[in-house]
């Protein structure tokens, strides 16, 4: 979870950019549902991962459920997400 000061609409634009980037790099599928992006990875390096990106006027929260085989690298995944969020919300 990261706070921001770019407003909800600005944060949604940034979150969508992140989703498009992950779609290109990892083959995730994503869609908006209200103020949340729902995503899953049907194949590729992140196969089986699911999650949400929730956006509000002050925060962006990313939640990822990793499949069993990817749980061994949970720390690495978490640090990458944190890094991306920090870059995204600058």
DSSP file (Angstrom, degrees, kcal/mol; ACC not computed):
  #  RESIDUE AA STRUCTURE BP1 BP2  ACC     N-H-->O    O-->H-N    N-H-->O    O-->H-N    TCO  KAPPA ALPHA  PHI   PSI    X-CA   Y-CA   Z-CA
    1    1 A X              0   0    0      0, 0.0     2,-0.4     0, 0.0    60,-0.2   0.000 360.0 360.0 360.0 133.3    0.0    0.0    0.0
    2    2 A X  E     -A   60   0A   0     58,-2.7    58,-2.7    83,-0.0     2,-0.2  -0.995 360.0-135.0-134.1 138.6    1.3    3.4   -1.0
    3    3 A X  E     -A   59   0A   0     -2,-0.4     2,-0.3    56,-0.2    56,-0.3  -0.540  26.7-177.9 -85.7 159.4   -0.1    6.9   -0.4
    4    4 A X        -     0   0    0     54,-2.4     3,-0.1    -2,-0.2    86,-0.1  -0.941  31.6-149.4-149.3 169.0   -0.2    9.4   -3.2
    5    5 A X  S    S+     0   0    0     84,-0.3    53,-0.1    -2,-0.3     3,-0.1  -0.010  73.6  96.1-130.7  28.3   -1.2   13.0   -3.8
    6    6 A X  S  > S-     0   0    0      1,-0.2     4,-0.6     2,-0.0    52,-0.1   0.325  89.0-112.5-102.9   6.6   -2.1   12.8   -7.5
    7    7 A X  H  >  -     0   0    0     50,-0.5     4,-2.4     3,-0.2    -1,-0.2   0.145  33.2 -78.5  79.4 159.5   -5.9   12.3   -7.0
    8    8 A X  H  > S+     0   0    0      1,-0.2     4,-2.3     2,-0.2     5,-0.2   0.916 129.4  49.0 -62.8 -45.0   -8.0    9.3   -7.7
    9    9 A X  H  > S+     0   0    0      1,-0.2     4,-2.0     2,-0.2    -1,-0.2   0.913 112.5  48.3 -63.7 -41.6   -8.1    9.9  -11.5
   10   10 A X  H  X S+     0   0    0     -4,-0.6     4,-2.0     1,-0.2    -1,-0.2   0.901 111.9  49.6 -63.1 -40.8   -4.4   10.4  -11.7
   11   11 A X  H  X S+     0   0    0     -4,-2.4     4,-2.7     1,-0.2    -2,-0.2   0.860 108.3  53.6 -67.1 -35.1   -3.7    7.2   -9.7
   12   12 A X  H  X S+     0   0    0     -4,-2.3     4,-2.3     2,-0.2    -1,-0.2   0.897 107.7  50.6 -66.5 -39.0   -6.1    5.3  -11.9
   13   13 A X  H  X S+     0   0    0     -4,-2.0     4,-1.9     2,-0.2    -2,-0.2   0.931 113.2  45.9 -61.8 -45.1   -4.2    6.4  -15.0
   14   14 A X  H  X S+     0   0    0     -4,-2.0     4,-2.1     2,-0.2    -2,-0.2   0.907 111.8  51.3 -64.8 -42.5   -0.9    5.3  -13.4
   15   15 A X  H  X S+     0   0    0     -4,-2.7     4,-2.4     1,-0.2    -1,-0.2   0.888 109.3  50.5 -63.3 -39.3   -2.4    2.0  -12.2
   16   16 A X  H  X S+     0   0    0     -4,-2.3     4,-2.5     2,-0.2    -1,-0.2   0.889 107.9  53.4 -66.8 -37.9   -3.7    1.2  -15.7
   17   17 A X  H  X S+     0   0    0     -4,-1.9     4,-2.1     2,-0.2    -2,-0.2   0.903 109.1  49.4 -60.8 -41.3   -0.2    2.0  -17.1
   18   18 A X  H  X S+     0   0    0     -4,-2.1     4,-2.5     2,-0.2    -2,-0.2   0.925 110.3  50.3 -62.5 -44.9    1.2   -0.5  -14.7
   19   19 A X  H  X S+     0   0    0     -4,-2.4     4,-2.2     1,-0.2    -2,-0.2   0.905 110.2  49.7 -61.3 -41.9   -1.3   -3.2  -15.7
   20   20 A X  H  X S+     0   0    0     -4,-2.5     4,-2.0     2,-0.2    -1,-0.2   0.892 110.3  51.0 -64.5 -38.9   -0.5   -2.6  -19.4
   21   21 A X  H  X S+     0   0    0     -4,-2.1     4,-2.4     2,-0.2    -2,-0.2   0.922 111.8  46.3 -63.1 -44.5    3.2   -3.0  -18.7
   22   22 A X  H  X>S+     0   0    0     -4,-2.5     4,-2.9     1,-0.2     6,-1.0   0.832 108.6  56.8 -68.6 -31.5    2.6   -6.2  -16.8
   23   23 A X  H  X5S+     0   0    0     -4,-2.2     4,-1.2     4,-0.2    -1,-0.2   0.928 111.9  42.1 -62.1 -44.4    0.4   -7.5  -19.5
   24   24 A X  H  <5S+     0   0    0     -4,-2.0    -2,-0.2     2,-0.2    -1,-0.2   0.893 123.7  36.6 -69.9 -40.5    3.2   -7.0  -22.0
   25   25 A X  H  <5S+     0   0    0     -4,-2.4    -2,-0.2    -5,-0.1    -3,-0.2   0.882 134.6  17.4 -81.9 -40.2    6.0   -8.4  -19.8
   26   26 A X  H  <5S-     0   0    0     -4,-2.9    20,-0.4    -5,-0.2    17,-0.2   0.471  96.0-117.5-117.0  -4.5    4.2  -11.2  -18.0
   27   27 A X     << +     0   0    0     -4,-1.2    15,-0.5    -5,-0.6    16,-0.3   0.775  52.7 165.2  74.6  25.7    1.1  -11.9  -20.0
   28   28 A X        -     0   0    0     -6,-1.0     2,-0.4    13,-0.2    13,-0.2  -0.376  31.7-137.3 -72.4 155.7   -1.4  -11.0  -17.3
   29   29 A X  E     +B   40   0A   0     11,-3.2    11,-2.1    -2,-0.1     2,-0.3  -0.906  30.7 174.7-105.3 141.6   -5.1  -10.4  -18.1
   30   30 A X  E     +B   39   0A   0     -2,-0.4     2,-0.3     9,-0.2     9,-0.2  -0.980  14.6 176.6-147.1 158.8   -6.7   -7.5  -16.3
   31   31 A X  E     -B   38   0A   0      7,-1.8     7,-2.7    -2,-0.3     2,-0.3  -0.978  31.9-109.6-157.9 150.8   -9.9   -5.5  -16.2
   32   32 A X  E     -B   37   0A   0     -2,-0.3     2,-0.3     5,-0.2     5,-0.2  -0.631  25.9-179.5 -79.9 140.5  -11.3   -2.6  -14.2
   33   33 A X  E >   -B   36   0A   0      3,-3.2     3,-1.2    -2,-0.3     2,-0.4  -0.812  67.8 -57.4-137.0  95.6  -14.1   -3.3  -11.7
   34   34 A X  T 3  S-     0   0    0     -2,-0.3    -1,-0.0     1,-0.2    -2,-0.0  -0.571 121.5 -16.3  67.3-122.3  -15.1    0.0  -10.2
   35   35 A X  T 3  S+     0   0    0     -2,-0.4    20,-2.4    -3,-0.1     2,-0.4   0.079 125.0  84.0-101.0  21.8  -11.9    1.5   -8.6
   36   36 A X  E <   -BC  33  54A   0     -3,-1.2    -3,-3.2    18,-0.2     2,-0.6  -0.965  65.5-144.3-127.4 142.3  -10.1   -1.8   -8.7
   37   37 A X  E     -BC  32  53A   0     16,-2.5    16,-2.0    -2,-0.4     2,-0.4  -0.921  18.4-158.6 -98.0 125.9   -8.1   -3.6  -11.3
   38   38 A X  E     +BC  31  52A   0     -7,-2.7    -7,-1.8    -2,-0.6     2,-0.3  -0.886  18.8 176.7-101.4 135.5   -8.5   -7.4  -11.1
   39   39 A X  E     +BC  30  51A   0     12,-2.6    12,-2.1    -2,-0.4     2,-0.3  -0.965  16.4 176.6-140.5 157.4   -5.8   -9.4  -12.7
   40   40 A X  E     -BC  29  50A   0    -11,-2.1   -11,-3.2    -2,-0.3     2,-0.6  -0.974  25.0-133.7-150.5 161.9   -4.6  -13.0  -13.3
   41   41 A X        +     0   0    0      8,-2.0     7,-3.3    -2,-0.3     8,-0.2  -0.907  18.1 179.6-120.9 101.2   -1.8  -14.7  -15.1
   42   42 A X  S    S-     0   0    0     -2,-0.6     2,-0.3   -15,-0.5    -1,-0.1   0.685  70.8  -4.5 -76.0 -17.0   -3.1  -17.7  -17.2
   43   43 A X  S    S+     0   0    0    -16,-0.3     3,-0.4   -17,-0.2     5,-0.1  -0.916  94.7  56.1-158.1-179.6    0.4  -18.6  -18.5
   44   44 A X  S >  S-     0   0    0     -2,-0.3     3,-1.8     1,-0.2   -18,-0.1  -0.311 103.5 -31.2  83.6-166.0    4.0  -17.4  -18.5
   45   45 A X  T 3  S+     0   0    0      1,-0.3    -1,-0.2    -2,-0.1   -18,-0.1   0.780 140.8  44.1 -62.1 -29.8    6.4  -16.7  -15.6
   46   46 A X  T >  S+     0   0    0    -20,-0.4     3,-2.6    -3,-0.4    -1,-0.3   0.191  81.6 160.1-100.3  16.1    3.6  -15.6  -13.3
   47   47 A X  T <   +     0   0    0     -3,-1.8    20,-0.2     1,-0.3    -5,-0.2  -0.075  66.9  16.6 -47.4 128.1    1.2  -18.4  -14.2
   48   48 A X  T 3  S+     0   0    0     -7,-3.3    -1,-0.3     1,-0.3     2,-0.2   0.241  91.0 130.5  94.0 -12.6   -1.4  -18.9  -11.5
   49   49 A X    <   +     0   0    0     -3,-2.6    -8,-2.0    -8,-0.2    -1,-0.3  -0.503  30.9 177.7 -74.1 143.1   -0.9  -15.5   -9.8
   50   50 A X  E     +CD  40  65A   0     15,-1.8    15,-3.4   -10,-0.2     2,-0.3  -0.919  10.8 130.8-136.4 163.1   -4.1  -13.4   -9.2
   51   51 A X  E     -CD  39  64A   0    -12,-2.1   -12,-2.6    -2,-0.3     2,-0.3  -0.995  37.4-107.2 174.1-174.6   -4.6  -10.1   -7.5
   52   52 A X  E     -CD  38  63A   0     11,-2.2    11,-2.6    -2,-0.3     2,-0.5  -0.965   5.2-153.2-138.3 153.0   -6.1   -6.6   -7.3
   53   53 A X  E     -CD  37  62A   0    -16,-2.0   -16,-2.5    -2,-0.3     2,-0.4  -0.963  22.7-164.0-124.0 110.7   -4.9   -3.0   -7.5
   54   54 A X  E     -CD  36  61A   0      7,-2.9     7,-2.6    -2,-0.5     2,-0.4  -0.815   3.6-165.5-100.9 135.4   -7.3   -0.8   -5.5
   55   55 A X  E     + D   0  60A   0    -20,-2.4     2,-0.3    -2,-0.4     5,-0.2  -0.965  15.2 158.6-123.5 132.9   -7.2    2.9   -6.1
   56   56 A X        -     0   0    0      3,-2.4   -45,-0.1    -2,-0.4   -49,-0.0  -0.799  58.2 -80.5-136.6-173.4   -8.7    5.7   -4.0
   57   57 A X  S    S+     0   0    0     -2,-0.3   -50,-0.5     1,-0.2     3,-0.1   0.702 125.9  19.3 -64.3 -20.4   -8.1    9.4   -3.5
   58   58 A X  S    S+     0   0    0      1,-0.2   -54,-2.4   -52,-0.1     2,-0.3   0.562 120.5  41.5-126.1 -13.7   -5.1    8.9   -1.2
   59   59 A X  E     -A    3   0A   0    -56,-0.3    -3,-2.4   -54,-0.0     2,-0.4  -0.954  47.2-155.4-141.8 154.5   -3.8    5.3   -1.7
   60   60 A X  E     -AD   2  55A   0    -58,-2.7   -58,-2.7    -2,-0.3     2,-0.5  -0.999  21.4-169.0-124.0 128.0   -3.0    2.6   -4.1
   61   61 A X  E     - D   0  54A   0     -7,-2.6    -7,-2.9    -2,-0.4     2,-0.5  -0.975   4.7-163.9-123.4 128.0   -3.0   -0.9   -2.6
   62   62 A X  E     - D   0  53A   0     -2,-0.5     2,-0.4    -9,-0.2    -9,-0.2  -0.936   6.3-176.8-111.3 129.1   -1.7   -4.0   -4.5
   63   63 A X  E     - D   0  52A   0    -11,-2.6   -11,-2.2    -2,-0.5     2,-0.4  -0.996   4.2-176.0-125.7 129.3   -2.7   -7.5   -3.3
   64   64 A X  E     - D   0  51A   0     -2,-0.4     2,-0.6   -13,-0.2   -13,-0.2  -0.987  16.0-157.2-128.8 132.2   -1.2  -10.6   -5.0
   65   65 A X  E     - D   0  50A   0    -15,-3.4   -15,-1.8    -2,-0.4     2,-0.3  -0.940  20.4-156.1-106.2 113.6   -2.0  -14.2   -4.4
   66   66 A X        -     0   0    0     -2,-0.6   -17,-0.1   -17,-0.2   -18,-0.1  -0.672  15.6-118.1 -91.0 141.9    1.0  -16.3   -5.6
   67   67 A X    >>  -     0   0    0     -2,-0.3     3,-1.4   -20,-0.2     4,-0.9  -0.313  39.2 -95.6 -69.5 163.9    0.6  -20.0   -6.6
   68   68 A X  G >4 S+     0   0    0      1,-0.3     3,-0.9     2,-0.2     4,-0.4   0.855 122.5  54.5 -49.2 -45.9    2.6  -22.5   -4.5
   69   69 A X  G 34 S+     0   0    0      1,-0.2     3,-0.3     2,-0.1    -1,-0.3   0.746 110.7  45.9 -67.2 -23.2    5.5  -22.7   -6.9
   70   70 A X  G X4 S+     0   0    0     -3,-1.4     3,-1.5     1,-0.2    -1,-0.2   0.547  87.9  86.2 -95.3  -8.2    6.1  -18.9   -6.8
   71   71 A X  G X< S+     0   0    0     -4,-0.9     3,-1.5    -3,-0.9     4,-0.2   0.766  77.4  68.9 -64.4 -23.9    5.8  -18.5   -3.0
   72   72 A X  G 3  S+     0   0    0     -4,-0.4    -1,-0.3    -3,-0.3     3,-0.2   0.763 104.7  42.1 -64.9 -24.3    9.5  -19.4   -2.7
   73   73 A X  G <> S+     0   0    0     -3,-1.5     4,-2.3     1,-0.2    -1,-0.3   0.027  76.9 123.1-110.2  26.8   10.3  -16.0   -4.3
   74   74 A X  H <> S+     0   0    0     -3,-1.5     4,-2.9     1,-0.2     5,-0.2   0.894  72.3  53.1 -54.1 -45.6    7.6  -14.0   -2.4
   75   75 A X  H  > S+     0   0    0     -4,-0.2     4,-2.3    -3,-0.2    -1,-0.2   0.893 110.0  47.5 -59.6 -41.9   10.2  -11.6   -1.0
   76   76 A X  H  > S+     0   0    0     -3,-0.2     4,-2.0     2,-0.2    -1,-0.2   0.903 112.9  48.4 -66.1 -42.5   11.5  -10.8   -4.4
   77   77 A X  H  X S+     0   0    0     -4,-2.3     4,-2.3     1,-0.2    -2,-0.2   0.925 111.7  50.4 -63.1 -45.1    8.0  -10.3   -5.8
   78   78 A X  H  X S+     0   0    0     -4,-2.9     4,-2.4     1,-0.2    -2,-0.2   0.903 110.4  48.6 -61.6 -42.7    7.1   -8.0   -2.9
   79   79 A X  H  X S+     0   0    0     -4,-2.3     4,-2.4     2,-0.2    -1,-0.2   0.883 110.8  51.0 -67.7 -36.4   10.2   -5.9   -3.3
   80   80 A X  H  X S+     0   0    0     -4,-2.0     4,-2.6     2,-0.2    -2,-0.2   0.908 110.7  48.9 -64.7 -41.7    9.6   -5.5   -7.1
   81   81 A X  H  X S+     0   0    0     -4,-2.3     4,-2.7     2,-0.2    -2,-0.2   0.926 111.7  49.1 -63.4 -44.6    6.0   -4.5   -6.5
   82   82 A X  H  X S+     0   0    0     -4,-2.4     4,-2.4     1,-0.2    -2,-0.2   0.912 111.9  48.9 -60.7 -43.7    7.1   -1.9   -3.9
   83   83 A X  H  X S+     0   0    0     -4,-2.4     4,-2.3     2,-0.2    -2,-0.2   0.926 112.0  48.2 -62.2 -45.8    9.7   -0.5   -6.3
   84   84 A X  H  X S+     0   0    0     -4,-2.6     4,-2.9     2,-0.2    -2,-0.2   0.904 111.5  50.0 -62.7 -42.9    7.2   -0.3   -9.1
   85   85 A X  H  X S+     0   0    0     -4,-2.7     4,-2.2     2,-0.2    -1,-0.2   0.920 110.3  50.0 -62.5 -43.5    4.6    1.5   -6.9
   86   86 A X  H  < S+     0   0    0     -4,-2.4     4,-0.3     1,-0.2    -2,-0.2   0.925 114.9  43.9 -60.9 -44.9    7.2    4.0   -5.7
   87   87 A X  H >< S+     0   0    0     -4,-2.3     3,-1.0     1,-0.2    -2,-0.2   0.908 113.6  52.2 -64.6 -42.3    8.3    4.7   -9.3
   88   88 A X  H 3< S+     0   0    0     -4,-2.9    -2,-0.2     1,-0.2    -1,-0.2   0.861 110.8  45.2 -62.8 -39.6    4.7    4.9  -10.4
   89   89 A X  T 3<        0   0    0     -4,-2.2   -84,-0.3     1,-0.2    -1,-0.2   0.283 360.0 360.0 -96.7  10.9    3.5    7.4   -7.8
   90   90 A X    <         0   0    0     -3,-1.0    -1,-0.2    -4,-0.3    -2,-0.1   0.475 360.0 360.0 -70.5 360.0    6.4    9.9   -8.0
